[in-house]
Structure formats: C-alpha cells, structure tokens
Amino acid sequence: MKNNKLKNILFVLIIITIISSCTTTRVATLTKGENETIELFTTKLPDRKYVEISYIQTDGAIFHTPQQLLNGLKKKATELKADAVVNIKYDFQAWYPVVSGTAIKYNDK
C-alpha cells in the first residue's frame, strides 16, 4: 500500500516536472520584406514625422504564431493605407494572443 502511494506521488512529480519544464521560443520578423510596404516598430519610433491614423488590433486563436498575428496587423494597416505601425504590443486575452499597435501615415509623402 505504501509502495503504491510512493509510486503515485513519484508519477505526479514526474508529470509536473515534464509539463513545467517545456518552453517554446517563437520569432516574428519585424523587418520589411522585399514586396512589403508597411514598417513595424515595437520599441523605437520612426525618424520621420507622421500622423496617427488608428489603433489596430489582431486577435488570434491558441495556436496562432506571433508572425501570423503580425501579418494580420500589416494587412489591416494596408487596408487603412498606413505607412507603418508603431508601439506594437503582444498580449493575451484569456488564452488568446493579441497584437496591437497604432497605424501611422508619414507627413512627407
């Protein structure tokens, strides 16, 4: 009886260790592609003067990658005829990932 309890406790500890030790690293590209027009800024701001157009946000499902969410943000910025998105933030609403930012238009165009 004691042996079974010990085995159960050991099994639970092993499962907890396996679950809590898993990590996932995800990468999202912020540089403009060759055929893209939208610039993305997370921590710095453009050197050019601009006006803010709109706050935009892309919501994802549990398994959406940061790159997929950024692509949604760029698509919305393109629809708004923006030149860039600044102050991009990654967040979660419950289990669902969210990416948001401010779409801008440069003054010197």
N, C-alpha and C positions, 0 to 999 in steps of 0.2 A: 504494500500500500504506500509506504513512504517512498519507495523506489519509483512508483508511478507519478507521485506528486513532484518529485525531483525532476523526472523526465519532462513532465508538462511545463514546469517552470523554466527549465532549460530551453525547451522548444519555443516558448513565448519570448524569452530573451533573445534567442537567435533571430526570430522573425522581426522583432522590434529593431534589432541591430541592422538587419538587412534593409528594412524599409527606411530607416532614418539615415542610413549612410549613402543612399543613392543621390547623386546630383546630376543635373543636366545643365550644360552650357549651351546657350543659343547666341547666335551672332546675326545682327542685322546691318546691312551696308547702308551708310549714310551718304556716300559719295554718289554724284550723278553718274548715271550710265551714259553711254555714247549717244543714245537716241532720246534721253530724258531731258526735260526742261525744268523740272521742279527741284530746287535745292532744299536740303533738310538741315536744320540746326537744332541741336539739343542744349548745349551749354554756352555757346557763343552766339553773337548776333552778326548779321551781315555788315560789311563796311559801308554799304550804300544806304542812302536814305530811302525809306519806304513808308507805306501806309498800311494799316491793318485792315483786312477785308472781313474776316470772320473767324470765329473759334470753330474748329472742326474736330471730330472725334470718330474713331473707328472702333467698333466693338467686335470681339471675336468669340469663338467657341473655345472650349477647354484645350483643344489640340492645335489651335492656330499659332503659328510661329510669329516672332516679332517682325520678321521680314514680310510675312503676309499682311500683317496689320499696317506696316509702313506703306506697303503697296496700295492698300485701301485709302490711306491718308493722302498719298500722292494722286490717286485717281480723283478724289474729292477736290483737292487743290486745283487740279487741271480743269475740272468742271467749273470752278469759280474763276478761272483764268488768272490764278495766282502765279507768282514767280517763285515763291519759296514758302516753307512752313518753318516757323520759329518756335522756340520754347516747347519742343516735343517732350512729352512725358509718357512713361509707361506706368500703368497701374492695373489694379484688379477690382472688379465689382463682383463680390462673392468669389466664385471660381473662374469668372470670365475675364480674360485680358482686355485691356483698353489702351489705346494710344490716342493722344490728343495733342493739339498744338494750335497756333494761330497762323492762318493763311495771310500772306502779305503780297503787296504789289510794289515793285520798285518805282520811285518817282522819276528817275532819269530815262525811262523808256518812252 
